[in-house]
């Protein structure tokens, strides 16, 4: 089989289109690149345009061949921050098409284990953020920001839409420059270049001070354990959490 590097638009459908043409053209994908990536490659590069029908054809083929769990694993793996995730997913798919429904449980194989590990990390981060997201009220619209390693918005969507189904809200992912927006029973995850939140009003500032006061008051000085706190509340999330900031958005000295 001819080894090639596929250049695609970075979407899940685009990746699945690459998988389709890999089989159709009897090629082996050894790397994947998006337009933002300018690195050089030793392999011939083929540009693949996204074709929804072919992407759906590939995705629908996964469950019959490998089981529904495998289809879910592939989708979630694409959301992870796993380096060269496309190559790892592609290798798993090739293995799964050959191995069948047993592939998803073959954790002794690196092609399977590495995806399970990455998806577990994705799920853990999404779970933490259901409790660490801090929304602020701006003229009746709840707005929040996060800085995750993985693309967690598709996983957070159900939790926050269910919890705030009577509200209007916006949750911005600074890392991946995309936003979950919800209003009137409709939601969407849209790419954005950046979101600049307006200055908080006096009422919002009062609520923030009350929350910080509550956080400080319930702390028991004699049982303060910074190492334990950072285990349950990793420091990389503090930059978007109200209790660790001043009114000016500067991290508090704790």
TORGUPA-448934 format. One record per atom (N, C-alpha, C): x, y, z; residue in three letters. Coordinates in steps of 0.02 Angstrom, whole numbers, padded with zeros to 5 digits, always signed. Example, Ala and Ser with C-alpha at 12.3 -4.5 7.8 and 13.67 -1.06 7.14 Angstrom:
BEGIN
+00660-00284+00390ALA;+00615-00225+00390ALA;+00660-00165+00390ALA;+00642-00112+00354SER;+00684-00053+00357SER;+00645+00002+00394SER;
This chain:
BEGIN
+00042-00060+00000UNK;+00000+00000+00000UNK;+00044+00062+00000UNK;+00021+00112-00035UNK;+00058+00175-00038UNK;+00047+00215+00025UNK;+00101+00240+00055UNK;+00097+00280+00115UNK;+00089+00354+00096UNK;+00039+00387+00127UNK;+00025+00457+00111UNK;+00010+00496+00175UNK;+00014+00561+00169UNK;-00006+00606+00222UNK;-00068+00644+00198UNK;-00122+00640+00236UNK;-00184+00672+00216UNK;-00189+00741+00248UNK;-00208+00789+00207UNK;-00223+00856+00232UNK;-00298+00866+00229UNK;-00328+00884+00286UNK;-00401+00891+00289UNK;-00419+00951+00332UNK;-00484+00965+00340UNK;-00505+01027+00371UNK;-00507+01025+00447UNK;-00488+00969+00478UNK;-00486+00965+00551UNK;-00551+00944+00584UNK;-00603+00931+00545UNK;-00667+00909+00574UNK;-00670+00833+00577UNK;-00717+00809+00619UNK;-00726+00736+00625UNK;-00749+00707+00558UNK;-00795+00742+00525UNK;-00818+00718+00460UNK;-00761+00718+00410UNK;-00718+00768+00413UNK;-00661+00770+00368UNK;-00614+00712+00380UNK;-00602+00695+00443UNK;-00559+00638+00459UNK;-00589+00573+00432UNK;-00654+00563+00442UNK;-00686+00502+00418UNK;-00685+00498+00342UNK;-00687+00556+00308UNK;-00680+00557+00235UNK;-00611+00532+00215UNK;-00560+00551+00254UNK;-00492+00527+00241UNK;-00490+00451+00247UNK;-00523+00424+00299UNK;-00525+00352+00308UNK;-00557+00318+00248UNK;-00611+00347+00222UNK;-00645+00319+00164UNK;-00596+00314+00105UNK;-00562+00369+00090UNK;-00518+00369+00032UNK;-00456+00327+00043UNK;-00437+00317+00105UNK;-00381+00272+00119UNK;-00397+00202+00094UNK;-00458+00179+00107UNK;-00478+00113+00084UNK;-00494+00113+00009UNK;-00527+00166-00014UNK;-00546+00168-00085UNK;-00486+00169-00131UNK;-00433+00205-00110UNK;-00373+00212-00151UNK;-00317+00164-00132UNK;-00331+00120-00084UNK;-00281+00072-00060UNK;-00218+00108-00038UNK;-00228+00158+00005UNK;-00172+00197+00033UNK;-00171+00188+00109UNK;-00112+00197+00138UNK;-00105+00195+00210UNK;-00087+00264+00236UNK;-00129+00291+00279UNK;-00118+00358+00306UNK;-00067+00353+00362UNK;-00010+00386+00353UNK;+00042+00385+00404UNK;+00045+00451+00443UNK;+00010+00502+00418UNK;+00003+00565+00456UNK;-00056+00604+00429UNK;-00080+00650+00470UNK;-00136+00694+00453UNK;-00115+00765+00469UNK;-00135+00811+00426UNK;-00120+00882+00437UNK;-00183+00923+00425UNK;-00189+00977+00463UNK;-00242+01026+00451UNK;-00211+01089+00421UNK;-00251+01134+00394UNK;-00223+01194+00363UNK;-00180+01236+00410UNK;-00194+01232+00476UNK;-00155+01271+00524UNK;-00085+01242+00536UNK;-00077+01179+00518UNK;-00012+01147+00529UNK;+00032+01155+00468UNK;+00091+01182+00478UNK;+00135+01198+00421UNK;+00198+01154+00420UNK;+00198+01100+00458UNK;+00257+01057+00461UNK;+00268+01021+00396UNK;+00331+01002+00384UNK;+00349+00965+00324UNK;+00342+00890+00336UNK;+00331+00853+00284UNK;+00325+00781+00289UNK;+00365+00747+00234UNK;+00389+00687+00249UNK;+00428+00649+00201UNK;+00382+00611+00153UNK;+00318+00608+00168UNK;+00271+00570+00126UNK;+00234+00616+00078UNK;+00211+00590+00023UNK;+00170+00631-00022UNK;+00106+00652+00012UNK;+00086+00714+00002UNK;+00027+00742+00035UNK;-00032+00743-00013UNK;-00089+00720+00013UNK;-00151+00721-00026UNK;-00203+00763+00010UNK;-00231+00812-00024UNK;-00284+00853+00004UNK;-00351+00817-00003UNK;-00387+00809+00053UNK;-00452+00775+00053UNK;-00505+00825+00075UNK;-00553+00838+00032UNK;-00609+00882+00049UNK;-00663+00841+00085UNK;-00694+00871+00134UNK;-00745+00837+00173UNK;-00806+00820+00130UNK;-00828+00759+00134UNK;-00889+00736+00100UNK;-00932+00701+00152UNK;-00986+00733+00171UNK;-01028+00709+00225UNK;-01055+00638+00212UNK;-01074+00624+00150UNK;-01102+00558+00136UNK;-01050+00503+00147UNK;-00988+00516+00127UNK;-00936+00465+00136UNK;-00916+00460+00209UNK;-00917+00517+00246UNK;-00902+00515+00317UNK;-00955+00474+00354UNK;-01019+00484+00337UNK;-01072+00447+00369UNK;-01067+00372+00352UNK;-01047+00358+00292UNK;-01040+00288+00271UNK;-00987+00252+00314UNK;-00931+00287+00327UNK;-00878+00258+00369UNK;-00903+00250+00440UNK;-00934+00302+00468UNK;-00956+00299+00538UNK;-01008+00245+00548UNK;-01054+00238+00500UNK;-01106+00187+00507UNK;-01077+00117+00501UNK;-01018+00110+00472UNK;-00988+00044+00464UNK;-00954+00019+00528UNK;-00941+00064+00575UNK;-00902+00045+00634UNK;-00942-00001+00680UNK;-01003+00018+00698UNK;-01043-00022+00745UNK;-01055-00093+00720UNK;-01076-00103+00657UNK;-01086-00173+00634UNK;-01022-00215+00635UNK;-00966-00183+00623UNK;-00903-00221+00621UNK;-00872-00231+00690UNK;-00875-00178+00733UNK;-00839-00180+00797UNK;-00883-00171+00858UNK;-00947-00152+00848UNK;-00991-00140+00904UNK;-01002-00066+00917UNK;-01058-00051+00949UNK;-01075+00019+00963UNK;-01024+00054+01008UNK;-00993+00017+01053UNK;-00943+00047+01097UNK;-00884+00074+01057UNK;-00866+00040+01004UNK;-00810+00062+00963UNK;-00826+00127+00927UNK;-00887+00134+00903UNK;-00907+00196+00870UNK;-00904+00255+00919UNK;-00927+00243+00981UNK;-00924+00295+01032UNK;-00852+00311+01050UNK;-00810+00260+01054UNK;-00739+00271+01070UNK;-00705+00313+01018UNK;-00719+00300+00955UNK;-00688+00338+00901UNK;-00709+00411+00904UNK;-00774+00423+00914UNK;-00797+00493+00918UNK;-00766+00530+00976UNK;-00765+00498+01034UNK;-00737+00531+01093UNK;-00661+00540+01086UNK;-00628+00492+01056UNK;-00555+00498+01047UNK;-00538+00558+01004UNK;-00581+00575+00957UNK;-00567+00633+00914UNK;-00572+00698+00953UNK;-00606+00698+01011UNK;-00612+00757+01052UNK;-00553+00766+01099UNK;-00509+00717+01104UNK;-00456+00719+01153UNK;-00396+00761+01129UNK;-00351+00773+01178UNK;-00289+00809+01162UNK;-00232+00761+01148UNK;-00248+00699+01134UNK;-00197+00648+01119UNK;-00154+00671+01059UNK;-00089+00675+01068UNK;-00046+00694+01011UNK;-00055+00645+00953UNK;-00060+00673+00892UNK;-00070+00633+00832UNK;-00131+00586+00839UNK;-00184+00614+00866UNK;-00243+00573+00880UNK;-00271+00541+00817UNK;-00268+00576+00761UNK;-00295+00548+00698UNK;-00260+00483+00679UNK;-00193+00483+00687UNK;-00155+00423+00669UNK;-00176+00365+00715UNK;-00182+00379+00779UNK;-00201+00326+00827UNK;-00272+00300+00814UNK;-00318+00345+00798UNK;-00386+00323+00783UNK;-00387+00282+00718UNK;-00349+00305+00669UNK;-00345+00270+00605UNK;-00318+00199+00615UNK;-00266+00192+00655UNK;-00236+00126+00668UNK;-00286+00081+00705UNK;-00324+00111+00751UNK;-00374+00071+00786UNK;-00428+00047+00738UNK;-00449+00091+00693UNK;-00501+00071+00645UNK;-00477+00014+00600UNK;-00416+00019+00576UNK;-00390-00035+00534UNK;-00388-00101+00573UNK;-00366-00096+00635UNK;-00364-00156+00677UNK;-00434-00182+00691UNK;-00480-00137+00705UNK;-00548-00156+00721UNK;-00584-00189+00663UNK;-00574-00164+00602UNK;-00606-00194+00544UNK;-00581-00266+00534UNK;-00520-00280+00554UNK;-00493-00348+00547UNK;-00513-00392+00606UNK;-00510-00364+00666UNK;-00521-00403+00727UNK;-00595-00413+00744UNK;-00637-00365+00725UNK;-00708-00371+00738UNK;-00727-00346+00807UNK;-00779-00373+00836UNK;-00806-00348+00899UNK;-00760-00359+00959UNK;-00710-00402+00952UNK;-00664-00414+01007UNK;-00613-00357+01014UNK;-00606-00315+00963UNK;-00554-00264+00963UNK;-00561-00215+01021UNK;-00623-00195+01036UNK;-00635-00144+01087UNK;-00611-00166+01156UNK;-00608-00232+01167UNK;-00588-00258+01233UNK;-00515-00282+01235UNK;-00481-00274+01181UNK;-00412-00298+01177UNK;-00364-00245+01203UNK;-00366-00233+01269UNK;-00326-00179+01299UNK;-00252-00196+01300UNK;-00234-00257+01286UNK;-00164-00275+01281UNK;-00132-00249+01218UNK;-00173-00229+01170UNK;-00147-00201+01108UNK;-00141-00125+01115UNK;-00083-00098+01101UNK;-00071-00026+01109UNK;-00119+00016+01069UNK;-00140-00007+01011UNK;-00186+00031+00969UNK;-00254+00041+01003UNK;-00273-00005+01045UNK;-00336-00001+01082UNK;-00326+00037+01147UNK;-00274+00018+01183UNK;-00263+00046+01250UNK;-00253+00122+01248UNK;-00216+00146+01199UNK;-00200+00217+01197UNK;-00263+00260+01188UNK;-00312+00234+01151UNK;-00375+00271+01143UNK;-00416+00268+01207UNK;-00419+00211+01238UNK;-00456+00206+01302UNK;-00427+00254+01354UNK;-00361+00258+01357UNK;-00329+00302+01406UNK;-00344+00375+01391UNK;-00341+00394+01327UNK;-00355+00464+01309UNK;-00428+00482+01322UNK;-00474+00436+01307UNK;-00545+00449+01318UNK;-00561+00452+01393UNK;-00526+00412+01433UNK;-00536+00416+01505UNK;-00515+00485+01531UNK;-00459+00511+01506UNK;-00436+00578+01525UNK;-00487+00631+01505UNK;-00515+00624+01445UNK;-00568+00669+01421UNK;-00627+00669+01468UNK;-00651+00609+01487UNK;-00709+00603+01531UNK;-00695+00632+01600UNK;-00635+00622+01626UNK;-00618+00649+01692UNK;-00618+00725+01690UNK;-00591+00754+01637UNK;-00589+00827+01633UNK;-00659+00855+01626UNK;-00701+00824+01586UNK;-00770+00848+01578UNK;-00807+00843+01645UNK;-00796+00789+01681UNK;-00829+00781+01746UNK;-00808+00836+01795UNK;-00743+00851+01797UNK;-00719+00904+01842UNK;-00751+00971+01823UNK;-00757+00985+01759UNK;-00782+01050+01737UNK;-00856+01059+01750UNK;-00893+01005+01759UNK;-00964+01015+01777UNK;-00970+01049+01845UNK;-00917+01044+01885UNK;-00917+01078+01950UNK;-00874+01140+01953UNK;-00827+01147+01906UNK;-00781+01203+01908UNK;-00800+01262+01865UNK;-00849+01254+01820UNK;-00871+01310+01778UNK;-00904+01363+01821UNK;-00886+01426+01810UNK;-00916+01482+01845UNK;-00948+01529+01795UNK;-01014+01535+01798UNK;-01050+01581+01754UNK;-01058+01649+01789UNK;-01061+01701+01748UNK;-01076+01768+01772UNK;-01136+01794+01733UNK;-01176+01836+01765UNK;-01236+01863+01733UNK;-01220+01930+01700UNK;-01234+01934+01635UNK;-01225+01996+01597UNK;-01291+02012+01562UNK;-01330+02056+01593UNK;-01394+02076+01565UNK;-01439+02016+01548UNK;-01443+01968+01593UNK;-01487+01911+01582UNK;-01458+01853+01544UNK;-01395+01859+01523UNK;-01361+01804+01488UNK;-01304+01779+01532UNK;-01304+01714+01546UNK;-01251+01684+01585UNK;-01191+01670+01540UNK;-01132+01694+01561UNK;-01072+01684+01521UNK;-01017+01655+01564UNK;-00980+01607+01534UNK;-00924+01577+01570UNK;-00868+01560+01522UNK;-00809+01547+01550UNK;-00751+01530+01510UNK;-00715+01470+01542UNK;-00685+01428+01499UNK;-00646+01372+01522UNK;-00582+01368+01480UNK;-00531+01333+01507UNK;-00469+01322+01471UNK;-00450+01248+01476UNK;-00488+01204+01444UNK;-00476+01132+01450UNK;-00420+01109+01403UNK;-00393+01050+01418UNK;-00345+01020+01372UNK;-00381+00985+01314UNK;-00439+00956+01329UNK;-00478+00920+01279UNK;-00538+00961+01256UNK;-00568+00942+01200UNK;-00628+00976+01175UNK;-00689+00947+01213UNK;-00702+00976+01270UNK;-00753+00949+01315UNK;-00823+00977+01304UNK;-00830+01029+01264UNK;-00897+01060+01257UNK;-00950+01011+01234UNK;-00936+00965+01186UNK;-00989+00917+01168UNK;-01011+00873+01226UNK;-00966+00860+01274UNK;-00985+00820+01332UNK;-01019+00862+01385UNK;-01000+00925+01391UNK;-01031+00970+01441UNK;-01100+00994+01419UNK;-01113+00991+01356UNK;-01175+01018+01328UNK;-01237+00990+01363UNK;-01243+00925+01369UNK;-01303+00895+01398UNK;-01312+00917+01471UNK;-01257+00919+01509UNK;-01261+00937+01580UNK;-01288+01007+01588UNK;-01259+01056+01552UNK;-01278+01125+01564UNK;-01344+01144+01530UNK;-01360+01112+01474UNK;-01425+01125+01443UNK;-01480+01099+01488UNK;-01469+01042+01519UNK;-01519+01014+01565UNK;-01525+01056+01628UNK;-01468+01079+01653UNK;-01469+01116+01716UNK;-01496+01187+01708UNK;-01482+01219+01652UNK;-01503+01288+01641UNK;-01550+01293+01581UNK;-01599+01248+01578UNK;-01642+01245+01519UNK;-01689+01304+01513UNK;-01696+01344+01565UNK;-01738+01404+01560UNK;-01697+01468+01552UNK;-01632+01461+01547UNK;-01587+01518+01543UNK;-01560+01527+01472UNK;-01526+01582+01462UNK;-01484+01592+01403UNK;-01412+01593+01427UNK;-01369+01552+01396UNK;-01300+01552+01419UNK;-01251+01541+01362UNK;-01189+01557+01377UNK;-01133+01552+01331UNK;-01073+01526+01370UNK;-01042+01472+01346UNK;-00983+01445+01378UNK;-00927+01442+01326UNK;-00875+01481+01338UNK;-00821+01489+01290UNK;-00760+01447+01309UNK;-00736+01407+01262UNK;-00676+01367+01269UNK;-00617+01406+01240UNK;-00577+01435+01285UNK;-00520+01476+01262UNK;-00469+01435+01223UNK;-00459+01373+01243UNK;-00407+01331+01213UNK;-00422+01316+01140UNK;-00483+01297+01126UNK;-00501+01274+01058UNK;-00541+01326+01019UNK;-00552+01384+01050UNK;-00586+01440+01018UNK;-00654+01419+00989UNK;-00695+01391+01032UNK;-00763+01374+01013UNK;-00809+01386+01072UNK;-00873+01397+01058UNK;-00921+01419+01108UNK;-00984+01377+01106UNK;-01007+01356+01165UNK;-01072+01325+01171UNK;-01122+01379+01188UNK;-01172+01388+01145UNK;-01224+01439+01157UNK;-01291+01404+01163UNK;-01334+01430+01207UNK;-01400+01401+01218UNK;-01451+01456+01230UNK;-01508+01449+01198UNK;-01563+01497+01208UNK;-01627+01467+01181UNK;-01680+01472+01221UNK;-01746+01451+01198UNK;-01751+01379+01176UNK;-01715+01335+01209UNK;-01719+01264+01192UNK;-01674+01244+01134UNK;-01636+01290+01106UNK;-01591+01276+01050UNK;-01519+01286+01072UNK;-01475+01241+01049UNK;-01405+01247+01067UNK;-01362+01239+01004UNK;-01300+01263+01009UNK;-01252+01254+00955UNK;-01182+01262+00983UNK;-01135+01228+00953UNK;-01064+01237+00968UNK;-01032+01267+00906UNK;-01009+01329+00912UNK;-00985+01365+00853UNK;-00913+01388+00864UNK;-00872+01386+00810UNK;-00804+01412+00816UNK;-00804+01488+00818UNK;-00760+01516+00859UNK;-00754+01589+00865UNK;-00680+01605+00872UNK;-00661+01664+00850UNK;-00591+01684+00857UNK;-00575+01705+00928UNK;-00624+01731+00963UNK;-00611+01752+01032UNK;-00674+01782+01061UNK;-00679+01779+01126UNK;-00736+01807+01162UNK;-00709+01853+01217UNK;-00730+01915+01216UNK;-00712+01963+01267UNK;-00774+01979+01308UNK;-00775+01957+01370UNK;-00833+01969+01413UNK;-00836+02042+01432UNK;-00896+02071+01434UNK;-00904+02141+01454UNK;-00886+02150+01528UNK;-00872+02211+01549UNK;-00858+02222+01620UNK;-00918+02203+01663UNK;-00907+02170+01719UNK;-00963+02150+01762UNK;-00997+02211+01794UNK;-01063+02208+01802UNK;-01100+02261+01836UNK;-01090+02256+01911UNK;-01116+02306+01947UNK;-01108+02308+02019UNK;-01142+02249+02053UNK;-01201+02229+02028UNK;-01236+02172+02059UNK;-01195+02108+02050UNK;-01167+02098+01990UNK;-01126+02039+01979UNK;-01065+02040+02024UNK;-01034+02098+02033UNK;-00976+02103+02077UNK;-00995+02086+02149UNK;-01055+02105+02170UNK;-01077+02089+02238UNK;-01084+02014+02247UNK;-01112+01981+02197UNK;-01119+01908+02201UNK;-01050+01874+02204UNK;-01003+01900+02165UNK;-00936+01871+02166UNK;-00903+01879+02235UNK;-00912+01937+02265UNK;-00883+01948+02332UNK;-00916+01902+02383UNK;-00982+01894+02377UNK;-01017+01849+02423UNK;-00991+01777+02416UNK;-00980+01756+02354UNK;-00956+01688+02342UNK;-00885+01679+02371UNK;-00842+01729+02362UNK;-00775+01725+02390UNK;-00777+01726+02467UNK;-00823+01766+02494UNK;-00830+01769+02566UNK;-00853+01701+02594UNK;-00900+01669+02559UNK;-00923+01603+02579UNK;-00866+01553+02575UNK;-00828+01555+02521UNK;-00772+01508+02512UNK;-00721+01516+02568UNK;-00705+01578+02585UNK;-00655+01591+02638UNK;-00682+01572+02707UNK;-00747+01583+02718UNK;-00777+01572+02783UNK;-00780+01499+02802UNK;-00798+01456+02753UNK;-00805+01385+02769UNK;-00738+01349+02776UNK;-00684+01382+02756UNK;-00618+01351+02762UNK;-00598+01345+02836UNK;-00569+01289+02854UNK;-00545+01278+02922UNK;-00470+01285+02921UNK;-00446+01340+02951UNK;-00375+01357+02946UNK;-00330+01300+02970UNK;-00349+01267+03024UNK;-00307+01214+03052UNK;-00303+01153+03008UNK;-00350+01146+02960UNK;-00349+01088+02916UNK;-00331+01106+02844UNK;-00301+01165+02836UNK;-00281+01186+02769UNK;-00228+01139+02741UNK;-00241+01112+02683UNK;-00195+01064+02651UNK;-00190+01081+02577UNK;-00145+01127+02558UNK;-00141+01149+02488UNK;-00130+01091+02439UNK;-00090+01042+02458UNK;-00076+00986+02413UNK;-00139+00946+02399UNK;-00179+00934+02452UNK;-00242+00898+02444UNK;-00291+00938+02401UNK;-00293+01004+02413UNK;-00338+01046+02374UNK;-00321+01043+02300UNK;-00257+01045+02284UNK;-00237+01044+02213UNK;-00248+00975+02182UNK;-00254+00923+02223UNK;-00270+00857+02197UNK;-00343+00854+02175UNK;-00388+00883+02216UNK;-00459+00881+02200UNK;-00481+00941+02157UNK;-00442+00994+02158UNK;-00457+01054+02119UNK;-00392+01078+02086UNK;-00372+01046+02031UNK;-00307+01061+02000UNK;-00298+01135+01986UNK;-00237+01158+01995UNK;-00223+01230+01992UNK;-00235+01258+01922UNK;-00231+01217+01870UNK;-00240+01243+01803UNK;-00311+01267+01789UNK;-00359+01249+01834UNK;-00427+01272+01825UNK;-00440+01337+01863UNK;-00395+01358+01905UNK;-00408+01415+01949UNK;-00417+01481+01911UNK;-00386+01486+01851UNK;-00389+01549+01815UNK;-00458+01571+01793UNK;-00507+01525+01792UNK;-00575+01543+01773UNK;-00625+01533+01830UNK;-00600+01523+01891UNK;-00644+01511+01948UNK;-00648+01572+01993UNK;-00708+01594+02008UNK;-00719+01657+02044UNK;-00684+01659+02111UNK;-00683+01605+02148UNK;-00655+01605+02215UNK;-00579+01617+02217UNK;-00546+01610+02159UNK;-00474+01620+02157UNK;-00455+01686+02124UNK;-00503+01731+02113UNK;-00489+01792+02077UNK;-00513+01853+02118UNK;-00484+01910+02102UNK;-00507+01974+02129UNK;-00560+02002+02082UNK;-00589+02059+02100UNK;-00638+02091+02056UNK;-00606+02111+01989UNK;-00540+02121+01989UNK;-00506+02142+01928UNK;-00484+02082+01886UNK;-00500+02021+01908UNK;-00482+01962+01870UNK;-00412+01938+01882UNK;-00378+01964+01934UNK;-00311+01943+01952UNK;-00316+01887+02004UNK;-00273+01836+01997UNK;-00275+01781+02045UNK;-00259+01805+02115UNK;-00299+01785+02162UNK;-00289+01804+02232UNK;-00230+01767+02263UNK;-00200+01798+02311UNK;-00147+01766+02351UNK;-00180+01722+02403UNK;-00171+01657+02398UNK;-00205+01611+02444UNK;-00153+01574+02488UNK;
